[in-house]
Amino acid sequence: MSLQEEIKARLFQELQPAKLEVVDFSEEHSGHAGNPVNKKEGTHIRIVLYSSAFSGKSKLEQHRIVYSILKPWIDRGLHAIVLETGEN
């Protein structure tokens, strides 16, 4: 299972989103600061996630929830996350 699929499965399991998109764009940053070993996966992702779990929560709270779910991947080198979140 790819990193992108792992993250998507975990977010779906935890938040049952109405809309979920996960795009790994690490390859675009291969060789840049923060990715000096030219990793092609797992350093930069874009997530669009709309879930009823975010009902009544601020954007900051929504993002904190997502970051807490992503912690295992952050600990392994994921360092750039573009988030679009909201209630469905």
PDB file of N, CA, C and O in Angstrom, chain B, residues numbered from 101:
ATOM      1  N   MET B 101       0.845  -1.181   0.000  1.00  0.00           N
ATOM      2  CA  MET B 101       0.000   0.000   0.000  1.00  0.00           C
ATOM      3  C   MET B 101       0.889   1.243   0.000  1.00  0.00           C
ATOM      4  O   MET B 101       1.835   1.334   0.782  1.00  0.00           O
ATOM      5  N   SER B 102       0.587   2.183  -0.865  1.00  0.00           N
ATOM      6  CA  SER B 102       1.382   3.415  -0.934  1.00  0.00           C
ATOM      7  C   SER B 102       1.082   4.303   0.268  1.00  0.00           C
ATOM      8  O   SER B 102       0.071   4.128   0.948  1.00  0.00           O
ATOM      9  N   LEU B 103       1.961   5.242   0.515  1.00  0.00           N
ATOM     10  CA  LEU B 103       1.768   6.206   1.595  1.00  0.00           C
ATOM     11  C   LEU B 103       0.439   6.930   1.411  1.00  0.00           C
ATOM     12  O   LEU B 103      -0.319   7.112   2.364  1.00  0.00           O
ATOM     13  N   GLN B 104       0.173   7.332   0.199  1.00  0.00           N
ATOM     14  CA  GLN B 104      -1.062   8.047  -0.114  1.00  0.00           C
ATOM     15  C   GLN B 104      -2.281   7.190   0.261  1.00  0.00           C
ATOM     16  O   GLN B 104      -3.235   7.696   0.850  1.00  0.00           O
ATOM     17  N   GLU B 105      -2.251   5.925  -0.072  1.00  0.00           N
ATOM     18  CA  GLU B 105      -3.356   5.012   0.252  1.00  0.00           C
ATOM     19  C   GLU B 105      -3.456   4.773   1.758  1.00  0.00           C
ATOM     20  O   GLU B 105      -4.556   4.703   2.305  1.00  0.00           O
ATOM     21  N   GLU B 106      -2.305   4.647   2.431  1.00  0.00           N
ATOM     22  CA  GLU B 106      -2.289   4.459   3.884  1.00  0.00           C
ATOM     23  C   GLU B 106      -2.964   5.634   4.590  1.00  0.00           C
ATOM     24  O   GLU B 106      -3.821   5.450   5.453  1.00  0.00           O
ATOM     25  N   ILE B 107      -2.560   6.835   4.205  1.00  0.00           N
ATOM     26  CA  ILE B 107      -3.099   8.039   4.831  1.00  0.00           C
ATOM     27  C   ILE B 107      -4.590   8.162   4.539  1.00  0.00           C
ATOM     28  O   ILE B 107      -5.378   8.472   5.433  1.00  0.00           O
ATOM     29  N   LYS B 108      -4.968   7.925   3.316  1.00  0.00           N
ATOM     30  CA  LYS B 108      -6.377   8.020   2.943  1.00  0.00           C
ATOM     31  C   LYS B 108      -7.220   7.027   3.752  1.00  0.00           C
ATOM     32  O   LYS B 108      -8.288   7.381   4.252  1.00  0.00           O
ATOM     33  N   ALA B 109      -6.741   5.794   3.878  1.00  0.00           N
ATOM     34  CA  ALA B 109      -7.466   4.777   4.642  1.00  0.00           C
ATOM     35  C   ALA B 109      -7.606   5.174   6.108  1.00  0.00           C
ATOM     36  O   ALA B 109      -8.669   5.009   6.705  1.00  0.00           O
ATOM     37  N   ARG B 110      -6.522   5.699   6.682  1.00  0.00           N
ATOM     38  CA  ARG B 110      -6.553   6.085   8.105  1.00  0.00           C
ATOM     39  C   ARG B 110      -7.491   7.259   8.343  1.00  0.00           C
ATOM     40  O   ARG B 110      -8.256   7.253   9.308  1.00  0.00           O
ATOM     41  N   LEU B 111      -7.440   8.267   7.473  1.00  0.00           N
ATOM     42  CA  LEU B 111      -8.331   9.413   7.622  1.00  0.00           C
ATOM     43  C   LEU B 111      -9.788   8.997   7.448  1.00  0.00           C
ATOM     44  O   LEU B 111     -10.666   9.478   8.165  1.00  0.00           O
ATOM     45  N   PHE B 112     -10.040   8.109   6.503  1.00  0.00           N
ATOM     46  CA  PHE B 112     -11.411   7.633   6.298  1.00  0.00           C
ATOM     47  C   PHE B 112     -11.891   6.862   7.528  1.00  0.00           C
ATOM     48  O   PHE B 112     -13.023   7.047   7.975  1.00  0.00           O
ATOM     49  N   GLN B 113     -11.043   6.011   8.064  1.00  0.00           N
ATOM     50  CA  GLN B 113     -11.385   5.225   9.242  1.00  0.00           C
ATOM     51  C   GLN B 113     -11.707   6.120  10.437  1.00  0.00           C
ATOM     52  O   GLN B 113     -12.674   5.878  11.159  1.00  0.00           O
ATOM     53  N   GLU B 114     -10.900   7.142  10.636  1.00  0.00           N
ATOM     54  CA  GLU B 114     -11.041   8.001  11.812  1.00  0.00           C
ATOM     55  C   GLU B 114     -12.167   9.035  11.691  1.00  0.00           C
ATOM     56  O   GLU B 114     -12.825   9.352  12.682  1.00  0.00           O
ATOM     57  N   LEU B 115     -12.391   9.560  10.478  1.00  0.00           N
ATOM     58  CA  LEU B 115     -13.284  10.712  10.333  1.00  0.00           C
ATOM     59  C   LEU B 115     -14.496  10.490   9.427  1.00  0.00           C
ATOM     60  O   LEU B 115     -15.343  11.378   9.331  1.00  0.00           O
ATOM     61  N   GLN B 116     -14.607   9.349   8.765  1.00  0.00           N
ATOM     62  CA  GLN B 116     -15.704   9.048   7.847  1.00  0.00           C
ATOM     63  C   GLN B 116     -16.112  10.279   7.015  1.00  0.00           C
ATOM     64  O   GLN B 116     -17.256  10.729   7.082  1.00  0.00           O
ATOM     65  N   PRO B 117     -15.181  10.802   6.247  1.00  0.00           N
ATOM     66  CA  PRO B 117     -15.451  12.040   5.511  1.00  0.00           C
ATOM     67  C   PRO B 117     -16.438  11.846   4.358  1.00  0.00           C
ATOM     68  O   PRO B 117     -16.547  10.765   3.779  1.00  0.00           O
ATOM     69  N   ALA B 118     -17.150  12.929   4.046  1.00  0.00           N
ATOM     70  CA  ALA B 118     -18.017  12.953   2.870  1.00  0.00           C
ATOM     71  C   ALA B 118     -17.177  13.181   1.622  1.00  0.00           C
ATOM     72  O   ALA B 118     -17.530  12.734   0.531  1.00  0.00           O
ATOM     73  N   LYS B 119     -16.056  13.884   1.797  1.00  0.00           N
ATOM     74  CA  LYS B 119     -15.128  14.139   0.696  1.00  0.00           C
ATOM     75  C   LYS B 119     -13.714  13.963   1.223  1.00  0.00           C
ATOM     76  O   LYS B 119     -13.363  14.497   2.275  1.00  0.00           O
ATOM     77  N   LEU B 120     -12.901  13.208   0.482  1.00  0.00           N
ATOM     78  CA  LEU B 120     -11.515  13.002   0.883  1.00  0.00           C
ATOM     79  C   LEU B 120     -10.644  12.827  -0.344  1.00  0.00           C
ATOM     80  O   LEU B 120     -10.872  11.938  -1.165  1.00  0.00           O
ATOM     81  N   GLU B 121      -9.650  13.680  -0.456  1.00  0.00           N
ATOM     82  CA  GLU B 121      -8.641  13.584  -1.513  1.00  0.00           C
ATOM     83  C   GLU B 121      -7.280  13.675  -0.845  1.00  0.00           C
ATOM     84  O   GLU B 121      -7.052  14.540   0.000  1.00  0.00           O
ATOM     85  N   VAL B 122      -6.384  12.787  -1.222  1.00  0.00           N
ATOM     86  CA  VAL B 122      -5.009  12.809  -0.718  1.00  0.00           C
ATOM     87  C   VAL B 122      -4.081  12.709  -1.923  1.00  0.00           C
ATOM     88  O   VAL B 122      -4.145  11.749  -2.690  1.00  0.00           O
ATOM     89  N   VAL B 123      -3.220  13.709  -2.081  1.00  0.00           N
ATOM     90  CA  VAL B 123      -2.280  13.734  -3.197  1.00  0.00           C
ATOM     91  C   VAL B 123      -0.869  13.876  -2.637  1.00  0.00           C
ATOM     92  O   VAL B 123      -0.586  14.805  -1.879  1.00  0.00           O
ATOM     93  N   ASP B 124       0.004  12.966  -3.006  1.00  0.00           N
ATOM     94  CA  ASP B 124       1.407  13.021  -2.604  1.00  0.00           C
ATOM     95  C   ASP B 124       2.176  13.724  -3.722  1.00  0.00           C
ATOM     96  O   ASP B 124       2.295  13.200  -4.830  1.00  0.00           O
ATOM     97  N   PHE B 125       2.698  14.915  -3.421  1.00  0.00           N
ATOM     98  CA  PHE B 125       3.453  15.658  -4.422  1.00  0.00           C
ATOM     99  C   PHE B 125       4.922  15.805  -4.023  1.00  0.00           C
ATOM    100  O   PHE B 125       5.574  16.792  -4.363  1.00  0.00           O
ATOM    101  N   SER B 126       5.424  14.820  -3.303  1.00  0.00           N
ATOM    102  CA  SER B 126       6.809  14.823  -2.824  1.00  0.00           C
ATOM    103  C   SER B 126       7.820  14.897  -3.958  1.00  0.00           C
ATOM    104  O   SER B 126       8.843  15.571  -3.839  1.00  0.00           O
ATOM    105  N   GLU B 127       7.540  14.217  -5.042  1.00  0.00           N
ATOM    106  CA  GLU B 127       8.498  14.161  -6.148  1.00  0.00           C
ATOM    107  C   GLU B 127       8.820  15.555  -6.689  1.00  0.00           C
ATOM    108  O   GLU B 127       9.927  15.796  -7.171  1.00  0.00           O
ATOM    109  N   GLU B 128       7.856  16.467  -6.609  1.00  0.00           N
ATOM    110  CA  GLU B 128       8.090  17.839  -7.065  1.00  0.00           C
ATOM    111  C   GLU B 128       9.166  18.540  -6.228  1.00  0.00           C
ATOM    112  O   GLU B 128       9.745  19.533  -6.670  1.00  0.00           O
ATOM    113  N   HIS B 129       9.433  18.030  -5.034  1.00  0.00           N
ATOM    114  CA  HIS B 129      10.379  18.670  -4.117  1.00  0.00           C
ATOM    115  C   HIS B 129      11.632  17.837  -3.890  1.00  0.00           C
ATOM    116  O   HIS B 129      12.407  18.112  -2.975  1.00  0.00           O
ATOM    117  N   SER B 130      11.825  16.843  -4.703  1.00  0.00           N
ATOM    118  CA  SER B 130      12.992  15.984  -4.593  1.00  0.00           C
ATOM    119  C   SER B 130      14.267  16.820  -4.724  1.00  0.00           C
ATOM    120  O   SER B 130      14.443  17.561  -5.690  1.00  0.00           O
ATOM    121  N   GLY B 131      15.146  16.686  -3.737  1.00  0.00           N
ATOM    122  CA  GLY B 131      16.405  17.423  -3.750  1.00  0.00           C
ATOM    123  C   GLY B 131      16.362  18.779  -3.073  1.00  0.00           C
ATOM    124  O   GLY B 131      17.405  19.406  -2.884  1.00  0.00           O
ATOM    125  N   HIS B 132      15.177  19.244  -2.704  1.00  0.00           N
ATOM    126  CA  HIS B 132      15.059  20.536  -2.024  1.00  0.00           C
ATOM    127  C   HIS B 132      15.346  20.384  -0.537  1.00  0.00           C
ATOM    128  O   HIS B 132      15.433  19.268  -0.024  1.00  0.00           O
ATOM    129  N   ALA B 133      15.491  21.505   0.146  1.00  0.00           N
ATOM    130  CA  ALA B 133      15.692  21.482   1.597  1.00  0.00           C
ATOM    131  C   ALA B 133      14.549  20.698   2.227  1.00  0.00           C
ATOM    132  O   ALA B 133      13.391  20.875   1.849  1.00  0.00           O
ATOM    133  N   GLY B 134      14.860  19.855   3.163  1.00  0.00           N
ATOM    134  CA  GLY B 134      13.859  19.023   3.797  1.00  0.00           C
ATOM    135  C   GLY B 134      13.657  17.700   3.090  1.00  0.00           C
ATOM    136  O   GLY B 134      13.011  16.798   3.623  1.00  0.00           O
ATOM    137  N   ASN B 135      14.204  17.580   1.893  1.00  0.00           N
ATOM    138  CA  ASN B 135      14.132  16.329   1.133  1.00  0.00           C
ATOM    139  C   ASN B 135      15.462  16.115   0.406  1.00  0.00           C
ATOM    140  O   ASN B 135      15.485  15.911  -0.807  1.00  0.00           O
ATOM    141  N   PRO B 136      16.558  16.162   1.147  1.00  0.00           N
ATOM    142  CA  PRO B 136      17.873  16.093   0.503  1.00  0.00           C
ATOM    143  C   PRO B 136      18.223  14.722  -0.065  1.00  0.00           C
ATOM    144  O   PRO B 136      19.112  14.615  -0.910  1.00  0.00           O
ATOM    145  N   VAL B 137      17.538  13.673   0.384  1.00  0.00           N
ATOM    146  CA  VAL B 137      17.869  12.331  -0.092  1.00  0.00           C
ATOM    147  C   VAL B 137      17.022  11.944  -1.293  1.00  0.00           C
ATOM    148  O   VAL B 137      16.987  10.779  -1.691  1.00  0.00           O
ATOM    149  N   ASN B 138      16.341  12.924  -1.867  1.00  0.00           N
ATOM    150  CA  ASN B 138      15.528  12.724  -3.072  1.00  0.00           C
ATOM    151  C   ASN B 138      14.436  11.689  -2.898  1.00  0.00           C
ATOM    152  O   ASN B 138      14.195  10.880  -3.794  1.00  0.00           O
ATOM    153  N   LYS B 139      13.768  11.710  -1.741  1.00  0.00           N
ATOM    154  CA  LYS B 139      12.623  10.824  -1.535  1.00  0.00           C
ATOM    155  C   LYS B 139      11.527  11.205  -2.530  1.00  0.00           C
ATOM    156  O   LYS B 139      11.253  12.386  -2.742  1.00  0.00           O
ATOM    157  N   LYS B 140      10.927  10.229  -3.115  1.00  0.00           N
ATOM    158  CA  LYS B 140       9.876  10.461  -4.105  1.00  0.00           C
ATOM    159  C   LYS B 140       8.488  10.348  -3.488  1.00  0.00           C
ATOM    160  O   LYS B 140       7.489  10.586  -4.167  1.00  0.00           O
ATOM    161  N   GLU B 141       8.417   9.987  -2.203  1.00  0.00           N
ATOM    162  CA  GLU B 141       7.140   9.763  -1.543  1.00  0.00           C
ATOM    163  C   GLU B 141       7.258  10.109  -0.067  1.00  0.00           C
ATOM    164  O   GLU B 141       8.293   9.876   0.558  1.00  0.00           O
ATOM    165  N   GLY B 142       6.192  10.663   0.478  1.00  0.00           N
ATOM    166  CA  GLY B 142       6.100  10.798   1.918  1.00  0.00           C
ATOM    167  C   GLY B 142       6.627  12.049   2.563  1.00  0.00           C
ATOM    168  O   GLY B 142       6.743  12.099   3.787  1.00  0.00           O
ATOM    169  N   THR B 143       6.954  13.070   1.784  1.00  0.00           N
ATOM    170  CA  THR B 143       7.425  14.308   2.402  1.00  0.00           C
ATOM    171  C   THR B 143       6.439  15.465   2.226  1.00  0.00           C
ATOM    172  O   THR B 143       6.382  16.359   3.070  1.00  0.00           O
ATOM    173  N   HIS B 144       5.666  15.458   1.145  1.00  0.00           N
ATOM    174  CA  HIS B 144       4.736  16.549   0.834  1.00  0.00           C
ATOM    175  C   HIS B 144       3.392  15.969   0.384  1.00  0.00           C
ATOM    176  O   HIS B 144       3.327  15.198  -0.574  1.00  0.00           O
ATOM    177  N   ILE B 145       2.316  16.354   1.095  1.00  0.00           N
ATOM    178  CA  ILE B 145       0.993  15.886   0.677  1.00  0.00           C
ATOM    179  C   ILE B 145      -0.021  17.020   0.721  1.00  0.00           C
ATOM    180  O   ILE B 145       0.137  18.000   1.450  1.00  0.00           O
ATOM    181  N   ARG B 146      -1.053  16.858  -0.070  1.00  0.00           N
ATOM    182  CA  ARG B 146      -2.189  17.783  -0.108  1.00  0.00           C
ATOM    183  C   ARG B 146      -3.422  16.973   0.262  1.00  0.00           C
ATOM    184  O   ARG B 146      -3.661  15.907  -0.305  1.00  0.00           O
ATOM    185  N   ILE B 147      -4.205  17.476   1.211  1.00  0.00           N
ATOM    186  CA  ILE B 147      -5.403  16.779   1.670  1.00  0.00           C
ATOM    187  C   ILE B 147      -6.601  17.720   1.605  1.00  0.00           C
ATOM    188  O   ILE B 147      -6.554  18.853   2.085  1.00  0.00           O
ATOM    189  N   VAL B 148      -7.669  17.222   1.001  1.00  0.00           N
ATOM    190  CA  VAL B 148      -8.971  17.901   1.023  1.00  0.00           C
ATOM    191  C   VAL B 148      -9.884  16.960   1.794  1.00  0.00           C
ATOM    192  O   VAL B 148     -10.068  15.810   1.394  1.00  0.00           O
ATOM    193  N   LEU B 149     -10.461  17.437   2.903  1.00  0.00           N
ATOM    194  CA  LEU B 149     -11.240  16.566   3.777  1.00  0.00           C
ATOM    195  C   LEU B 149     -12.419  17.330   4.360  1.00  0.00           C
ATOM    196  O   LEU B 149     -12.248  18.335   5.049  1.00  0.00           O
ATOM    197  N   TYR B 150     -13.613  16.838   4.071  1.00  0.00           N
ATOM    198  CA  TYR B 150     -14.841  17.414   4.623  1.00  0.00           C
ATOM    199  C   TYR B 150     -15.547  16.322   5.410  1.00  0.00           C
ATOM    200  O   TYR B 150     -15.843  15.255   4.871  1.00  0.00           O
ATOM    201  N   SER B 151     -15.817  16.586   6.683  1.00  0.00           N
ATOM    202  CA  SER B 151     -16.373  15.566   7.562  1.00  0.00           C
ATOM    203  C   SER B 151     -17.329  16.186   8.579  1.00  0.00           C
ATOM    204  O   SER B 151     -17.124  17.314   9.027  1.00  0.00           O
ATOM    205  N   SER B 152     -18.362  15.447   8.934  1.00  0.00           N
ATOM    206  CA  SER B 152     -19.273  15.904   9.992  1.00  0.00           C
ATOM    207  C   SER B 152     -18.558  15.899  11.347  1.00  0.00           C
ATOM    208  O   SER B 152     -19.033  16.526  12.294  1.00  0.00           O
ATOM    209  N   ALA B 153     -17.426  15.202  11.450  1.00  0.00           N
ATOM    210  CA  ALA B 153     -16.632  15.204  12.683  1.00  0.00           C
ATOM    211  C   ALA B 153     -16.094  16.600  13.003  1.00  0.00           C
ATOM    212  O   ALA B 153     -15.706  16.880  14.137  1.00  0.00           O
ATOM    213  N   PHE B 154     -16.075  17.465  11.998  1.00  0.00           N
ATOM    214  CA  PHE B 154     -15.578  18.829  12.190  1.00  0.00           C
ATOM    215  C   PHE B 154     -16.687  19.808  12.574  1.00  0.00           C
ATOM    216  O   PHE B 154     -16.425  21.000  12.735  1.00  0.00           O
ATOM    217  N   SER B 155     -17.894  19.335  12.721  1.00  0.00           N
ATOM    218  CA  SER B 155     -19.032  20.200  13.032  1.00  0.00           C
ATOM    219  C   SER B 155     -18.781  21.020  14.297  1.00  0.00           C
ATOM    220  O   SER B 155     -18.473  20.475  15.357  1.00  0.00           O
ATOM    221  N   GLY B 156     -18.916  22.326  14.164  1.00  0.00           N
ATOM    222  CA  GLY B 156     -18.739  23.226  15.292  1.00  0.00           C
ATOM    223  C   GLY B 156     -17.299  23.503  15.674  1.00  0.00           C
ATOM    224  O   GLY B 156     -17.048  24.188  16.665  1.00  0.00           O
ATOM    225  N   LYS B 157     -16.349  22.985  14.912  1.00  0.00           N
ATOM    226  CA  LYS B 157     -14.939  23.177  15.234  1.00  0.00           C
ATOM    227  C   LYS B 157     -14.324  24.249  14.325  1.00  0.00           C
ATOM    228  O   LYS B 157     -14.682  24.366  13.153  1.00  0.00           O
ATOM    229  N   SER B 158     -13.413  25.009  14.878  1.00  0.00           N
ATOM    230  CA  SER B 158     -12.703  26.023  14.097  1.00  0.00           C
ATOM    231  C   SER B 158     -11.738  25.335  13.136  1.00  0.00           C
ATOM    232  O   SER B 158     -11.445  24.148  13.279  1.00  0.00           O
ATOM    233  N   LYS B 159     -11.247  26.091  12.156  1.00  0.00           N
ATOM    234  CA  LYS B 159     -10.243  25.544  11.229  1.00  0.00           C
ATOM    235  C   LYS B 159      -9.027  25.038  11.994  1.00  0.00           C
ATOM    236  O   LYS B 159      -8.486  23.981  11.669  1.00  0.00           O
ATOM    237  N   LEU B 160      -8.600  25.772  12.991  1.00  0.00           N
ATOM    238  CA  LEU B 160      -7.448  25.359  13.790  1.00  0.00           C
ATOM    239  C   LEU B 160      -7.708  24.008  14.455  1.00  0.00           C
ATOM    240  O   LEU B 160      -6.851  23.125  14.433  1.00  0.00           O
ATOM    241  N   GLU B 161      -8.889  23.853  15.044  1.00  0.00           N
ATOM    242  CA  GLU B 161      -9.226  22.578  15.678  1.00  0.00           C
ATOM    243  C   GLU B 161      -9.292  21.447  14.651  1.00  0.00           C
ATOM    244  O   GLU B 161      -8.835  20.336  14.921  1.00  0.00           O
ATOM    245  N   GLN B 162      -9.856  21.727  13.481  1.00  0.00           N
ATOM    246  CA  GLN B 162      -9.928  20.726  12.415  1.00  0.00           C
ATOM    247  C   GLN B 162      -8.528  20.277  12.006  1.00  0.00           C
ATOM    248  O   GLN B 162      -8.264  19.083  11.865  1.00  0.00           O
ATOM    249  N   HIS B 163      -7.647  21.237  11.820  1.00  0.00           N
ATOM    250  CA  HIS B 163      -6.285  20.922  11.398  1.00  0.00           C
ATOM    251  C   HIS B 163      -5.531  20.150  12.483  1.00  0.00           C
ATOM    252  O   HIS B 163      -4.749  19.251  12.174  1.00  0.00           O
ATOM    253  N   ARG B 164      -5.761  20.495  13.732  1.00  0.00           N
ATOM    254  CA  ARG B 164      -5.119  19.758  14.826  1.00  0.00           C
ATOM    255  C   ARG B 164      -5.556  18.292  14.836  1.00  0.00           C
ATOM    256  O   ARG B 164      -4.749  17.400  15.096  1.00  0.00           O
ATOM    257  N   ILE B 165      -6.831  18.051  14.555  1.00  0.00           N
ATOM    258  CA  ILE B 165      -7.338  16.681  14.494  1.00  0.00           C
ATOM    259  C   ILE B 165      -6.614  15.911  13.394  1.00  0.00           C
ATOM    260  O   ILE B 165      -6.160  14.786  13.607  1.00  0.00           O
ATOM    261  N   VAL B 166      -6.510  16.524  12.218  1.00  0.00           N
ATOM    262  CA  VAL B 166      -5.847  15.857  11.095  1.00  0.00           C
ATOM    263  C   VAL B 166      -4.374  15.626  11.409  1.00  0.00           C
ATOM    264  O   VAL B 166      -3.854  14.542  11.147  1.00  0.00           O
ATOM    265  N   TYR B 167      -3.699  16.616  11.961  1.00  0.00           N
ATOM    266  CA  TYR B 167      -2.280  16.462  12.303  1.00  0.00           C
ATOM    267  C   TYR B 167      -2.076  15.351  13.331  1.00  0.00           C
ATOM    268  O   TYR B 167      -1.089  14.618  13.258  1.00  0.00           O
ATOM    269  N   SER B 168      -2.993  15.218  14.284  1.00  0.00           N
ATOM    270  CA  SER B 168      -2.834  14.151  15.279  1.00  0.00           C
ATOM    271  C   SER B 168      -2.962  12.777  14.623  1.00  0.00           C
ATOM    272  O   SER B 168      -2.271  11.839  15.020  1.00  0.00           O
ATOM    273  N   ILE B 169      -3.824  12.648  13.639  1.00  0.00           N
ATOM    274  CA  ILE B 169      -3.968  11.391  12.908  1.00  0.00           C
ATOM    275  C   ILE B 169      -2.727  11.117  12.057  1.00  0.00           C
ATOM    276  O   ILE B 169      -2.327   9.964  11.893  1.00  0.00           O
ATOM    277  N   LEU B 170      -2.127  12.166  11.521  1.00  0.00           N
ATOM    278  CA  LEU B 170      -0.965  12.019  10.634  1.00  0.00           C
ATOM    279  C   LEU B 170       0.365  11.872  11.380  1.00  0.00           C
ATOM    280  O   LEU B 170       1.405  11.689  10.747  1.00  0.00           O
ATOM    281  N   LYS B 171       0.347  11.948  12.705  1.00  0.00           N
ATOM    282  CA  LYS B 171       1.593  11.927  13.476  1.00  0.00           C
ATOM    283  C   LYS B 171       2.546  10.784  13.110  1.00  0.00           C
ATOM    284  O   LYS B 171       3.747  11.030  13.004  1.00  0.00           O
ATOM    285  N   PRO B 172       2.071   9.546  12.912  1.00  0.00           N
ATOM    286  CA  PRO B 172       3.028   8.485  12.555  1.00  0.00           C
ATOM    287  C   PRO B 172       3.803   8.786  11.266  1.00  0.00           C
ATOM    288  O   PRO B 172       4.977   8.435  11.151  1.00  0.00           O
ATOM    289  N   TRP B 173       3.152   9.430  10.308  1.00  0.00           N
ATOM    290  CA  TRP B 173       3.822   9.768   9.046  1.00  0.00           C
ATOM    291  C   TRP B 173       4.720  10.996   9.222  1.00  0.00           C
ATOM    292  O   TRP B 173       5.777  11.088   8.598  1.00  0.00           O
ATOM    293  N   ILE B 174       4.304  11.922  10.057  1.00  0.00           N
ATOM    294  CA  ILE B 174       5.133  13.095  10.349  1.00  0.00           C
ATOM    295  C   ILE B 174       6.430  12.638  11.007  1.00  0.00           C
ATOM    296  O   ILE B 174       7.508  13.145  10.695  1.00  0.00           O
ATOM    297  N   ASP B 175       6.316  11.686  11.910  1.00  0.00           N
ATOM    298  CA  ASP B 175       7.499  11.145  12.589  1.00  0.00           C
ATOM    299  C   ASP B 175       8.444  10.440  11.616  1.00  0.00           C
ATOM    300  O   ASP B 175       9.629  10.285  11.909  1.00  0.00           O
ATOM    301  N   ARG B 176       7.927  10.011  10.459  1.00  0.00           N
ATOM    302  CA  ARG B 176       8.751   9.322   9.454  1.00  0.00           C
ATOM    303  C   ARG B 176       9.211  10.246   8.333  1.00  0.00           C
ATOM    304  O   ARG B 176       9.784   9.771   7.352  1.00  0.00           O
ATOM    305  N   GLY B 177       8.975  11.567   8.449  1.00  0.00           N
ATOM    306  CA  GLY B 177       9.524  12.484   7.464  1.00  0.00           C
ATOM    307  C   GLY B 177       8.536  13.334   6.691  1.00  0.00           C
ATOM    308  O   GLY B 177       8.946  14.186   5.903  1.00  0.00           O
ATOM    309  N   LEU B 178       7.241  13.126   6.898  1.00  0.00           N
ATOM    310  CA  LEU B 178       6.250  14.002   6.267  1.00  0.00           C
ATOM    311  C   LEU B 178       6.354  15.371   6.921  1.00  0.00           C
ATOM    312  O   LEU B 178       6.174  15.492   8.133  1.00  0.00           O
ATOM    313  N   HIS B 179       6.642  16.404   6.137  1.00  0.00           N
ATOM    314  CA  HIS B 179       6.840  17.707   6.767  1.00  0.00           C
ATOM    315  C   HIS B 179       6.102  18.846   6.077  1.00  0.00           C
ATOM    316  O   HIS B 179       6.087  19.963   6.594  1.00  0.00           O
ATOM    317  N   ALA B 180       5.495  18.597   4.934  1.00  0.00           N
ATOM    318  CA  ALA B 180       4.733  19.646   4.261  1.00  0.00           C
ATOM    319  C   ALA B 180       3.337  19.105   3.988  1.00  0.00           C
ATOM    320  O   ALA B 180       3.158  18.155   3.227  1.00  0.00           O
ATOM    321  N   ILE B 181       2.349  19.733   4.628  1.00  0.00           N
ATOM    322  CA  ILE B 181       0.975  19.276   4.490  1.00  0.00           C
ATOM    323  C   ILE B 181       0.115  20.490   4.137  1.00  0.00           C
ATOM    324  O   ILE B 181       0.070  21.475   4.874  1.00  0.00           O
ATOM    325  N   VAL B 182      -0.554  20.398   3.009  1.00  0.00           N
ATOM    326  CA  VAL B 182      -1.497  21.426   2.588  1.00  0.00           C
ATOM    327  C   VAL B 182      -2.879  20.883   2.904  1.00  0.00           C
ATOM    328  O   VAL B 182      -3.279  19.852   2.364  1.00  0.00           O
ATOM    329  N   LEU B 183      -3.621  21.575   3.784  1.00  0.00           N
ATOM    330  CA  LEU B 183      -4.916  21.095   4.228  1.00  0.00           C
ATOM    331  C   LEU B 183      -6.045  22.019   3.801  1.00  0.00           C
ATOM    332  O   LEU B 183      -5.957  23.241   3.921  1.00  0.00           O
ATOM    333  N   GLU B 184      -7.100  21.405   3.305  1.00  0.00           N
ATOM    334  CA  GLU B 184      -8.374  22.085   3.093  1.00  0.00           C
ATOM    335  C   GLU B 184      -9.394  21.246   3.835  1.00  0.00           C
ATOM    336  O   GLU B 184      -9.657  20.107   3.450  1.00  0.00           O
ATOM    337  N   THR B 185      -9.973  21.792   4.896  1.00  0.00           N
ATOM    338  CA  THR B 185     -10.919  21.032   5.705  1.00  0.00           C
ATOM    339  C   THR B 185     -12.215  21.814   5.863  1.00  0.00           C
ATOM    340  O   THR B 185     -12.266  23.026   5.653  1.00  0.00           O
ATOM    341  N   GLY B 186     -13.253  21.091   6.237  1.00  0.00           N
ATOM    342  CA  GLY B 186     -14.530  21.738   6.512  1.00  0.00           C
ATOM    343  C   GLY B 186     -15.583  20.713   6.885  1.00  0.00           C
ATOM    344  O   GLY B 186     -15.359  19.504   6.826  1.00  0.00           O
ATOM    345  N   GLU B 187     -16.725  21.229   7.267  1.00  0.00           N
ATOM    346  CA  GLU B 187     -17.868  20.382   7.601  1.00  0.00           C
ATOM    347  C   GLU B 187     -18.563  19.992   6.302  1.00  0.00           C
ATOM    348  O   GLU B 187     -18.525  20.733   5.319  1.00  0.00           O
ATOM    349  N   ASN B 188     -19.189  18.840   6.308  1.00  0.00           N
ATOM    350  CA  ASN B 188     -19.951  18.484   5.103  1.00  0.00           C
ATOM    351  C   ASN B 188     -21.398  18.808   5.253  1.00  0.00           C
ATOM    352  O   ASN B 188     -22.182  18.573   4.333  1.00  0.00           O
TER     353      ASN B 188
END
